Amino acid sequence: MLKHIRMAVAATLLALVPVGLVLAQTAPADPAPAHPELRGVLDQFGGEAGLVALMDDFMAIMLANPELAPFFEFSDQAMVKRHLVEQFCVILGGGCTYTGRDMVESHRGLAITRGNFNALVEDLQTAMNRRGIPFRAQNQLLAKLAPMHREIVER
Ligand code: HEM
C-alpha cells in the first residue's frame, strides 16, 4: 500500500516537471513596445532624424567613458545605433520597425551590472541634454526603458 502511495507521489511530481520548466522559461519581454500616446514625445526628439543624431552623440559619449567603452569598442557600433534608433522610434509611437534581437539575447553573457546600467542611462541623459531634449520628454522615454534592466543586468 505504502509503495503504491510513494509511486503515485513520484508520478505526480514527475508530471509537474514540464510545468515547472515552462514556468521557468518565461518568454522575453517585447524589446520595443509601441506607445502611440508618446508620438508627441518623438517630435520633441526631432523625429527619426533626431534619434539618428542622438545615437551618434550617445555612442561617442559612451566610447569616451572608461566604464562603458569596453562593452562597445569591439561591437558593431553602426548596427547597435541603428537598432537603438528603431527601438526608441517604435517605443515613442513612430512608424518604424524594430529589427534587432530581444534584450535578453542581445545582452547575454556581457555580465552587465546595475552600476553599468546606471552609467549608460547617465550617458544617455548627457546626450539628450546636449541635444536640448526637454526634461519631461527625456523622462517619458526613460520610464519605458527602465524596466528593461530586469533582462539586461546579470549580476
Ligand atoms: C535600457 C537600457 C538598454 C537598452 C534599451 C539597450 C538596447 C540595445 C539594443 C537595441 C541593442 C542592439 C541589439 C541588436 O543589434 O540586435 C543593444 C546591444 C548592445 N548593448 Fe544594450 N541596451 C541597454 C543597456 C545596455 C547596457 C547597460 C550595456 C552595457 C553596459 C549594453 C551593452 C550592449 C552591447 C555591448 C550591445 C552589442 C551586443 C552585440 O554586439 O552583440 N546595453 N542594446
Residues whose N, C-alpha, C, O or C-beta is under 5 A from the ligand:
A	BS01	HEM	F71 F72 S75 D76 M79 V80 H83 L84 Q87 G100 R101 S106 I112 N116 F117 L120 L145 M148 I152
